[in-house]
Amino acid sequence: MATDDATKRIQRRAPRIAADHPHYKWVALSNTTLGMLIATINSSIVLISLPAIFNGIRLDPLQPGNVSYLLWMLMGYMLVTAVLVVTLGRLGDILGRVKIYNAGFLIFTVTSVILSVDPLHGGGGALWLIGWRVAQAVGGSMLMANSAAIITDAFPARQRGMALGVNMVAGIAGSFIGLVLGGLLAEWNWRSIFWVNVPIGIVGTVWAYRSLHETGIRRPAKMDWWGNITFAVGLTALLAGITYGIQPYGGHTMGWTNPWVLAGLFGGVATLVAFCLIENKVAEPMFPLKLFRNAAFAGGNAATLLGSIARGGLQFMLIIWLQGIWLPLHGYNYADTPLWAGIYLLPLTVGFLAAGPVAGALSDRYGARLFAASGFVVMAGSFAGLLLIPTDFSYWVFALVVFLNGLGGGLFAAPNTSIIMASVPAESRGAASGMRATFQNAGMVLSIGVFFSLMVAGLARSLPHTLSSGLTAQGVPAANAHAVANLPPVGTLFAAFLGYNPIQQLLGPDLLGRLPAANAHTLTGREFFPHLISGPFHDGLVVVFALAIVMSLVAAGASLIRSRRTGTDS
């Protein structure tokens, strides 16, 4: 009798669908897709909510000493996920992918609660959010590192592209959905951008623990601690150095001569070289570099990195364009621009969602390379289209161009993932999934440094003259106008990014009080600042999107690379 009762209790606790059940693969797909969605939504939801967050913790983001808080709020989550996904993918190969994935869901949910109850203000409040976002990124990394490997284990090869397509669509679309969701929630309460994760996280965590099975090949091995340490230190130093390079230093518009930035760049590269040497010597490497001997694997990851840099740069530039220029010129108050920027970027998400699942399914039948390469060609065309439209564009033309960009990203995402995952042996899928996620997340962090640097360089050429002449035309004394115009342009760029009009802060209440009331009203009104920066901003866009076109075309070529060994890729 006691045995029967114990059996019934075990059955009640047991997963409803066994690992060998025909429907199990759909359970694995749906749960991992939810995990990827929540992890990537969280990477961008803060991006568009920063004005509300800084207001909520009573911190002025445009004060020179607070720029670092702004940068770490932007890059902290993405940097940690870039650093940890390989380690956690490897750990999944050793301990079990489902075990690491489930723990990730739990950590992500708990840290979301802690973030939402930030009790501090000012710099302390910012540090609370930055620190716990880093902890949350550990959970997000566990989800990202193992989701593709769990799907690859669960699905047969003939359906793998479709399944990875759905998962990748959710992952990348999450970064677009986060823009809209962040704008909506920030209008209500800045803490709600963290609250929204909690119910989804609870459901996903319970569901994952009850439903997922270890179906992959587990190989007991020792942890490669030196490899993990050198990889984490090297990549962190390199990405942090690139990001801090956009801050002014020593009278220069950017910080590329800053000794700390140079130390981060060269020290990071040297440490990563040491990582490669270590990985070639240890018996159980964190990441088997021999996988890069497979041309398809190497080409797929190169395409992932280039595509991620281009997509991240696009997101930043479009937010600046909409929040700082186009929306104020079309009658929107600065306080409302985050919400409407997210709404007006919906065609980008729609294009991605339209193409992603279809490309994944069709690539199973017709091969992945053509879809991946054609997606990048479409993206290159959309970047060219963004160069051709004026700064004060017709929205429907803009909507069509960004829709095409999303369409190109959707054509590329799933086939590229399928190429990478199909080119490695089964026991290395966790590490391969982690490296793919590393390139993707590192690309997003790199895009901050690369595209912001190019934009600042473009602004530095034309903004001082434009700003000086615009201010003097409104009665600002020439000496004051010259002083404001020669401030580092990164402040103006961040003001546009955050949807601020910085003129009042730059001139100060005393100077504004001495101007005629009409002139002061014009300077601090909705249209003066957007009109002023639209010309210099377009000069910067030419440089930024020209590089994005080159990156997209190179990525298209990388997607076409085939392995020398037949049958290992499609």
C-alpha positions as CSV (number, residue, x, y, z in Angstrom):
1,M,0.0,0.0,0.0
2,A,2.8,2.4,1.0
3,T,4.6,1.5,-2.3
4,D,1.4,2.3,-4.3
5,D,1.1,5.7,-2.6
6,A,4.7,6.5,-3.3
7,T,4.2,5.6,-6.9
8,K,1.2,7.8,-7.2
9,R,3.2,10.7,-5.7
10,I,6.0,10.2,-8.2
11,Q,3.6,10.1,-11.1
12,R,2.0,13.4,-9.9
13,R,5.4,15.1,-9.8
14,A,6.6,13.5,-13.1
15,P,6.7,15.5,-16.3
16,R,3.6,15.1,-18.3
17,I,5.4,14.3,-21.6
18,A,8.3,11.8,-21.6
19,A,11.5,12.6,-23.5
20,D,10.7,9.9,-26.2
21,H,7.2,11.2,-26.7
22,P,6.6,12.6,-30.2
23,H,5.3,15.9,-28.7
24,Y,8.3,16.4,-26.4
25,K,10.2,18.4,-29.0
26,W,7.4,21.0,-29.1
27,V,7.5,21.3,-25.3
28,A,11.3,21.9,-25.5
29,L,10.8,24.4,-28.3
30,S,8.1,26.4,-26.6
31,N,9.9,26.7,-23.2
32,T,13.3,27.6,-24.6
33,T,11.6,30.1,-26.9
34,L,10.0,31.7,-23.9
35,G,13.4,31.7,-22.2
36,M,15.1,33.4,-25.1
37,L,12.3,35.9,-25.5
38,I,12.4,37.1,-21.9
39,A,16.3,37.2,-21.9
40,T,16.5,39.3,-25.0
41,I,13.5,41.6,-24.2
42,N,15.4,42.5,-21.0
43,S,18.5,43.5,-23.0
44,S,16.6,46.2,-24.9
45,I,13.7,47.2,-22.6
46,V,16.1,49.3,-20.5
47,L,17.5,50.9,-23.7
48,I,14.4,52.9,-24.4
49,S,13.4,53.3,-20.7
50,L,16.5,55.1,-19.6
51,P,14.9,58.6,-19.3
52,A,12.2,57.2,-17.0
53,I,14.8,55.2,-15.0
54,F,17.1,58.2,-14.4
55,N,14.1,60.4,-13.5
56,G,12.9,57.7,-11.1
57,I,16.2,57.4,-9.2
58,R,16.7,61.2,-9.4
59,L,19.9,61.2,-11.4
60,D,20.8,63.6,-14.2
61,P,22.3,61.5,-17.0
62,L,23.8,64.4,-18.8
63,Q,26.1,65.5,-15.9
64,P,29.7,64.6,-17.0
65,G,30.2,62.4,-14.0
66,N,27.1,60.4,-14.7
67,V,27.9,59.3,-18.2
68,S,29.6,56.2,-16.9
69,Y,26.3,55.1,-15.2
70,L,24.5,55.6,-18.5
71,L,27.1,53.5,-20.4
72,W,27.0,50.7,-17.9
73,M,23.2,50.6,-17.8
74,L,23.4,50.2,-21.6
75,M,26.3,47.7,-21.8
76,G,26.5,45.8,-18.5
77,Y,23.9,43.2,-19.3
78,M,25.1,42.6,-22.8
79,L,28.8,42.5,-21.7
80,V,28.2,39.8,-19.0
81,T,26.1,37.7,-21.4
82,A,28.9,38.0,-24.0
83,V,31.5,36.8,-21.5
84,L,29.6,34.0,-19.8
85,V,27.6,32.2,-22.5
86,V,30.6,30.1,-23.7
87,T,31.5,29.0,-20.1
88,L,27.8,28.2,-19.3
89,G,27.4,26.4,-22.6
90,R,30.4,24.3,-21.8
91,L,29.1,23.7,-18.3
92,G,25.9,22.5,-19.9
93,D,27.8,19.9,-21.9
94,I,29.4,18.6,-18.7
95,L,26.6,18.8,-16.1
96,G,23.5,18.8,-18.4
97,R,22.1,21.5,-20.6
98,V,18.6,21.4,-19.0
99,K,20.1,21.7,-15.5
100,I,22.0,24.9,-16.3
101,Y,19.0,26.2,-18.3
102,N,16.6,25.7,-15.5
103,A,18.9,27.4,-13.0
104,G,19.1,30.3,-15.4
105,F,15.3,30.8,-15.4
106,L,15.3,30.8,-11.6
107,I,18.2,33.3,-11.2
108,F,16.6,35.6,-13.8
109,T,13.3,35.7,-12.0
110,V,14.7,36.3,-8.5
111,T,17.0,39.2,-9.8
112,S,14.0,40.8,-11.6
113,V,12.3,41.1,-8.2
114,I,15.4,42.7,-6.6
115,L,15.8,45.2,-9.4
116,S,12.2,46.3,-9.1
117,V,12.6,47.3,-5.5
118,D,15.7,49.5,-5.8
119,P,15.5,51.6,-2.6
120,L,18.3,54.1,-3.4
121,H,18.5,57.3,-5.3
122,G,21.2,59.1,-7.3
123,G,24.5,57.3,-7.9
124,G,23.6,54.6,-5.3
125,G,20.4,53.8,-7.1
126,A,22.2,53.5,-10.4
127,L,24.8,51.2,-8.9
128,W,22.1,49.0,-7.4
129,L,20.5,48.6,-10.9
130,I,23.9,48.1,-12.6
131,G,25.0,45.5,-10.1
132,W,21.8,43.5,-10.1
133,R,21.6,43.7,-13.9
134,V,24.9,42.0,-13.9
135,A,23.6,39.3,-11.7
136,Q,20.5,39.0,-13.9
137,A,22.7,38.6,-16.9
138,V,24.2,35.5,-15.3
139,G,20.7,33.9,-15.5
140,G,20.1,35.3,-19.0
141,S,23.4,33.8,-20.1
142,M,22.3,30.3,-18.8
143,L,19.2,30.6,-20.9
144,M,20.9,31.9,-24.1
145,A,23.9,29.4,-23.9
146,N,21.8,26.2,-23.7
147,S,18.5,26.9,-25.5
148,A,19.8,26.2,-29.0
149,A,21.6,23.1,-27.8
150,I,18.4,21.7,-26.1
151,I,16.4,22.3,-29.3
152,T,19.1,20.7,-31.5
153,D,19.1,17.6,-29.2
154,A,15.3,17.4,-29.3
155,F,14.6,17.8,-33.0
156,P,15.5,15.6,-36.0
157,A,17.8,17.2,-38.6
158,R,14.9,17.6,-41.1
159,Q,13.0,19.9,-38.7
160,R,16.0,21.5,-36.9
161,G,16.1,24.7,-39.1
162,M,12.5,25.4,-38.5
163,A,12.8,24.9,-34.7
164,L,16.0,27.0,-34.4
165,G,14.2,29.6,-36.6
166,V,11.4,29.9,-34.1
167,N,13.8,30.1,-31.2
168,M,16.1,32.7,-33.0
169,V,13.1,34.8,-34.1
170,A,12.0,34.9,-30.5
171,G,15.5,35.8,-29.4
172,I,16.2,38.6,-31.8
173,A,12.6,39.8,-32.0
174,G,12.8,40.2,-28.2
175,S,15.3,43.0,-28.7
176,F,12.8,44.8,-30.9
177,I,9.7,44.0,-28.7
178,G,11.7,45.3,-25.7
179,L,11.8,48.7,-27.4
180,V,8.0,48.9,-27.6
181,L,7.3,47.3,-24.2
182,G,9.8,49.6,-22.5
183,G,8.2,52.7,-24.0
184,L,4.8,51.5,-22.8
185,L,5.8,50.5,-19.3
186,A,8.0,53.5,-18.7
187,E,5.0,55.7,-19.2
188,W,3.3,54.0,-16.2
189,N,6.2,53.4,-13.8
190,W,9.9,52.8,-14.4
191,R,9.9,49.8,-12.0
192,S,7.4,48.0,-14.1
193,I,10.1,47.3,-16.7
194,F,11.4,44.8,-14.2
195,W,8.1,43.7,-12.7
196,V,7.0,42.4,-16.1
197,N,9.7,39.7,-16.0
198,V,8.4,38.2,-12.7
199,P,5.2,36.4,-13.7
200,I,6.7,35.2,-16.9
201,G,9.8,34.0,-15.1
202,I,7.8,32.2,-12.5
203,V,5.7,30.4,-15.1
204,G,8.8,29.6,-17.2
205,T,10.8,28.3,-14.2
206,V,8.1,25.9,-13.0
207,W,7.4,24.8,-16.5
208,A,11.0,24.1,-17.3
209,Y,11.7,22.1,-14.1
210,R,8.6,20.0,-14.7
211,S,8.8,19.4,-18.4
212,L,12.4,19.4,-19.8
213,H,14.6,16.3,-20.0
214,E,18.3,15.7,-20.5
215,T,18.3,14.2,-24.0
216,G,21.8,15.4,-25.1
217,I,25.1,13.6,-24.8
218,R,26.8,14.4,-21.5
219,R,30.6,14.0,-21.2
220,P,32.2,14.2,-17.7
221,A,35.1,16.5,-17.8
222,K,37.2,18.9,-15.7
223,M,36.4,22.6,-15.7
224,D,39.0,24.7,-17.6
225,W,39.4,27.4,-15.0
226,W,42.4,29.2,-16.6
227,G,40.6,29.3,-19.9
228,N,37.5,30.6,-18.3
229,I,39.4,33.3,-16.4
230,T,41.5,34.5,-19.3
231,F,38.4,34.6,-21.6
232,A,36.3,36.5,-19.1
233,V,39.1,39.0,-18.3
234,G,40.2,39.5,-21.9
235,L,36.8,40.0,-23.4
236,T,35.6,42.3,-20.5
237,A,38.7,44.5,-20.8
238,L,38.4,44.7,-24.6
239,L,34.7,45.5,-24.7
240,A,34.9,48.0,-21.8
241,G,37.9,49.7,-23.4
242,I,36.0,50.1,-26.7
243,T,32.9,51.5,-24.9
244,Y,34.8,53.9,-22.7
245,G,36.7,55.1,-25.8
246,I,33.6,57.2,-26.8
247,Q,33.9,59.4,-23.7
248,P,35.9,62.7,-23.9
249,Y,39.4,62.7,-22.5
250,G,42.1,65.3,-22.2
251,G,40.5,67.9,-24.4
252,H,39.7,65.4,-27.1
253,T,36.2,64.6,-28.3
254,M,36.8,60.9,-27.6
255,G,38.9,58.9,-25.2
256,W,41.0,56.7,-27.5
257,T,44.2,58.3,-26.1
258,N,43.1,57.6,-22.5
259,P,45.8,55.2,-20.9
260,W,43.0,53.2,-19.3
261,V,41.2,52.7,-22.6
262,L,44.5,51.7,-24.3
263,A,45.3,49.3,-21.4
264,G,41.9,47.8,-21.8
265,L,42.3,47.4,-25.6
266,F,45.8,46.0,-25.7
267,G,45.5,44.2,-22.4
268,G,42.3,42.6,-23.5
269,V,43.7,41.4,-26.9
270,A,46.9,40.0,-25.1
271,T,44.7,38.1,-22.6
272,L,42.6,36.7,-25.4
273,V,45.8,35.5,-27.2
274,A,46.8,33.8,-23.9
275,F,43.3,32.2,-23.8
276,C,43.8,30.8,-27.3
277,L,47.2,29.4,-26.3
278,I,45.8,27.8,-23.1
279,E,42.9,26.3,-25.0
280,N,45.3,24.6,-27.4
281,K,47.2,23.0,-24.5
282,V,44.6,21.8,-22.0
283,A,43.1,18.4,-22.3
284,E,39.5,19.6,-21.7
285,P,39.3,23.1,-23.1
286,M,36.4,25.5,-22.2
287,F,35.9,25.9,-26.0
288,P,37.5,23.5,-28.4
289,L,39.1,25.9,-30.9
290,K,39.5,23.0,-33.3
291,L,35.9,23.6,-34.2
292,F,37.0,26.7,-36.1
293,R,38.9,24.5,-38.5
294,N,35.4,23.8,-39.9
295,A,35.0,26.6,-42.4
296,A,31.2,26.6,-42.1
297,F,31.4,27.0,-38.3
298,A,33.9,29.8,-38.6
299,G,32.0,31.6,-41.4
300,G,28.7,31.3,-39.6
301,N,30.1,32.8,-36.4
302,A,31.8,35.6,-38.4
303,A,28.5,36.4,-40.0
304,T,26.8,36.4,-36.6
305,L,29.3,38.9,-35.2
306,L,29.0,41.3,-38.2
307,G,25.2,41.0,-38.3
308,S,24.9,41.7,-34.6
309,I,27.2,44.8,-34.8
310,A,25.1,46.2,-37.7
311,R,21.8,45.4,-36.0
312,G,22.9,47.0,-32.7
313,G,24.1,50.1,-34.5
314,L,20.9,50.3,-36.3
315,Q,18.8,50.2,-33.1
316,F,20.9,53.0,-31.5
317,M,20.9,55.2,-34.6
318,L,17.1,54.8,-35.1
319,I,16.3,55.6,-31.5
320,I,18.5,58.8,-31.7
321,W,16.9,59.7,-35.0
322,L,13.3,59.3,-33.7
323,Q,13.6,60.5,-30.1
324,G,16.0,63.3,-30.7
325,I,14.9,64.7,-34.1
326,W,11.9,63.3,-36.0
327,L,9.3,63.0,-33.2
328,P,9.9,66.5,-31.7
329,L,9.7,68.0,-35.1
330,H,6.4,66.3,-35.6
331,G,4.8,67.7,-32.5
332,Y,5.6,65.0,-29.8
333,N,6.7,66.2,-26.4
334,Y,10.1,64.9,-25.3
335,A,8.6,63.0,-22.4
336,D,6.5,61.0,-24.9
337,T,9.2,60.2,-27.4
338,P,10.4,56.8,-25.9
339,L,6.9,55.4,-26.2
340,W,6.3,56.6,-29.8
341,A,9.8,55.7,-30.9
342,G,9.0,52.1,-29.9
343,I,5.7,52.2,-31.7
344,Y,7.1,53.7,-34.9
345,L,9.8,51.0,-35.0
346,L,7.1,48.2,-35.1
347,P,7.7,47.6,-38.9
348,L,11.2,46.5,-38.0
349,T,9.8,43.8,-35.7
350,V,7.0,42.9,-38.1
351,G,9.5,42.3,-40.9
352,F,11.6,40.1,-38.7
353,L,8.6,38.1,-37.5
354,A,7.3,37.7,-41.0
355,A,10.6,36.2,-42.4
356,G,12.1,34.3,-39.5
357,P,9.9,31.2,-39.1
358,V,9.4,30.9,-42.9
359,A,13.2,31.1,-43.6
360,G,13.8,28.5,-40.9
361,A,11.3,26.1,-42.3
362,L,12.4,26.6,-45.9
363,S,16.1,26.3,-45.1
364,D,15.4,22.7,-43.9
365,R,14.2,21.9,-47.4
366,Y,16.4,24.0,-49.7
367,G,19.5,24.6,-47.7
368,A,20.5,27.4,-45.3
369,R,23.2,29.3,-47.1
370,L,21.1,31.0,-49.8
371,F,18.6,32.3,-47.2
372,A,21.4,33.5,-44.8
373,A,23.3,35.3,-47.6
374,S,20.2,36.8,-49.2
375,G,19.1,38.1,-45.8
376,F,22.3,40.1,-45.5
377,V,22.0,41.5,-49.0
378,V,18.4,42.7,-48.2
379,M,19.8,44.3,-45.0
380,A,22.6,46.1,-47.0
381,G,19.9,47.4,-49.4
382,S,17.9,48.7,-46.4
383,F,20.9,50.5,-45.0
384,A,21.4,52.2,-48.4
385,G,17.7,53.2,-48.3
386,L,18.2,54.8,-44.9
387,L,21.0,56.9,-46.4
388,L,18.8,58.2,-49.2
389,I,15.8,59.4,-47.2
390,P,16.0,62.9,-45.6
391,T,16.4,63.4,-41.9
392,D,12.8,64.7,-41.8
393,F,11.4,61.8,-43.7
394,S,7.9,60.7,-44.8
395,Y,7.0,58.0,-42.2
396,W,5.7,55.5,-44.7
397,V,9.0,55.5,-46.7
398,F,10.9,55.1,-43.4
399,A,8.5,52.2,-42.4
400,L,9.1,50.4,-45.6
401,V,12.9,50.7,-45.3
402,V,13.0,49.4,-41.7
403,F,10.5,46.7,-42.6
404,L,13.0,45.5,-45.3
405,N,15.8,45.6,-42.7
406,G,13.8,43.4,-40.3
407,L,12.9,41.1,-43.2
408,G,16.6,40.7,-44.1
409,G,17.4,39.9,-40.4
410,G,14.6,37.3,-40.3
411,L,15.9,35.6,-43.5
412,F,19.4,35.3,-42.0
413,A,18.9,34.4,-38.3
414,A,17.6,30.8,-38.3
415,P,19.6,29.5,-41.3
416,N,22.8,30.9,-39.9
417,T,22.1,29.2,-36.5
418,S,21.3,26.0,-38.3
419,I,24.7,26.2,-40.2
420,I,26.6,26.7,-37.0
421,M,24.9,24.0,-35.0
422,A,24.9,21.4,-37.8
423,S,28.7,21.8,-38.3
424,V,29.7,20.5,-34.8
425,P,29.5,17.0,-33.2
426,A,26.7,16.4,-30.8
427,E,28.8,16.5,-27.7
428,S,30.0,20.0,-28.5
429,R,26.6,21.6,-29.2
430,G,26.5,23.4,-25.8
431,A,29.8,25.0,-26.4
432,A,28.9,25.9,-30.0
433,S,25.6,27.4,-28.9
434,G,27.5,29.4,-26.3
435,M,30.1,30.7,-28.8
436,R,27.3,31.7,-31.2
437,A,25.6,33.6,-28.4
438,T,29.0,35.2,-27.5
439,F,29.5,36.6,-31.0
440,Q,26.0,37.8,-31.1
441,N,26.1,39.6,-27.7
442,A,29.7,40.9,-28.2
443,G,28.5,42.4,-31.4
444,M,25.8,44.3,-29.6
445,V,28.4,45.7,-27.2
446,L,30.8,46.5,-30.0
447,S,28.1,48.4,-31.8
448,I,28.0,50.9,-29.0
449,G,31.7,51.7,-29.3
450,V,31.9,51.4,-33.1
451,F,28.8,53.3,-34.2
452,F,28.8,55.9,-31.4
453,S,32.5,56.6,-32.2
454,L,31.7,57.1,-35.9
455,M,28.7,59.2,-35.1
456,V,30.7,61.4,-32.7
457,A,33.4,61.8,-35.3
458,G,30.8,62.8,-37.9
459,L,29.2,65.3,-35.4
460,A,32.6,66.8,-34.5
461,R,33.2,68.0,-38.0
462,S,30.0,70.0,-38.5
463,L,28.2,70.4,-35.1
464,P,30.3,73.1,-33.6
465,H,29.7,75.6,-36.4
466,T,26.0,74.7,-36.7
467,L,25.5,75.0,-32.9
468,S,27.4,78.3,-32.6
469,S,25.6,80.0,-35.5
470,G,22.2,78.7,-34.3
471,L,22.7,80.0,-30.8
472,T,24.0,83.4,-31.9
473,A,21.1,83.8,-34.3
474,Q,18.9,83.7,-31.1
475,G,20.8,86.4,-29.4
476,V,23.3,84.2,-27.3
477,P,26.5,86.2,-27.0
478,A,29.3,84.9,-29.3
479,A,31.6,83.9,-26.5
480,N,28.9,81.8,-24.7
481,A,27.8,80.3,-28.0
482,H,31.4,79.4,-28.9
483,A,32.0,77.8,-25.5
484,V,28.8,75.6,-25.8
485,A,29.6,74.7,-29.4
486,N,33.0,73.4,-28.5
487,L,31.8,71.0,-25.8
488,P,32.4,67.3,-26.6
489,P,29.6,66.2,-29.0
490,V,29.1,63.0,-27.1
491,G,26.9,64.9,-24.7
492,T,24.7,66.2,-27.5
493,L,24.5,62.6,-28.9
494,F,23.4,61.2,-25.6
495,A,20.8,64.0,-25.2
496,A,19.3,63.0,-28.5
497,F,19.5,59.3,-27.6
498,L,17.6,60.0,-24.3
499,G,15.1,62.3,-25.9
500,Y,16.3,65.4,-24.0
501,N,16.6,69.0,-25.1
502,P,19.9,70.0,-23.5
503,I,20.0,73.6,-24.5
504,Q,18.5,74.9,-21.2
505,Q,21.1,72.9,-19.2
506,L,24.0,74.0,-21.5
507,L,23.2,77.7,-21.4
508,G,22.0,77.9,-17.7
509,P,19.1,79.8,-16.2
510,D,21.1,83.1,-15.8
511,L,22.0,83.4,-19.5
512,L,18.6,82.4,-20.6
513,G,17.1,85.0,-18.2
514,R,19.0,87.7,-20.0
515,L,17.7,86.9,-23.4
516,P,14.4,88.2,-24.9
517,A,11.5,85.9,-23.7
518,A,10.7,84.9,-27.3
519,N,14.3,83.8,-28.0
520,A,14.5,81.9,-24.7
521,H,11.2,80.2,-25.5
522,T,12.6,79.2,-29.0
523,L,15.8,77.8,-27.6
524,T,14.1,75.6,-25.0
525,G,11.2,74.7,-27.2
526,R,10.5,71.5,-29.0
527,E,11.9,72.2,-32.5
528,F,15.1,74.3,-32.1
529,F,17.4,71.4,-30.9
530,P,16.1,68.9,-33.5
531,H,16.5,71.4,-36.3
532,L,19.9,72.3,-35.1
533,I,21.4,68.8,-35.0
534,S,19.6,67.2,-38.0
535,G,22.2,68.3,-40.5
536,P,25.3,67.2,-38.5
537,F,23.4,64.0,-37.5
538,H,22.8,63.1,-41.2
539,D,26.6,63.6,-41.8
540,G,27.3,61.1,-39.2
541,L,24.6,58.7,-40.5
542,V,26.4,58.6,-43.9
543,V,29.6,57.2,-42.2
544,V,27.6,54.8,-39.9
545,F,25.3,53.3,-42.5
546,A,28.1,53.0,-45.1
547,L,30.0,50.8,-42.7
548,A,26.8,48.8,-42.0
549,I,26.5,48.2,-45.7
550,V,30.0,46.9,-45.9
551,M,29.5,44.7,-42.9
552,S,26.3,43.2,-44.3
553,L,27.9,42.3,-47.6
554,V,31.0,40.7,-46.0
555,A,28.6,38.7,-43.7
556,A,26.7,37.6,-46.8
557,G,30.0,36.2,-48.2
558,A,30.8,34.5,-44.9
559,S,27.4,32.8,-44.9
560,L,28.2,31.1,-48.2
561,I,31.4,29.4,-46.9
562,R,31.1,25.6,-47.0
563,S,33.0,23.0,-45.0
564,R,35.6,21.0,-46.8
565,R,34.0,17.9,-45.3
566,T,30.7,17.0,-46.9
567,G,27.7,16.2,-44.9
568,T,28.5,18.3,-41.9
569,D,26.5,21.3,-43.0
570,S,23.8,22.3,-45.3
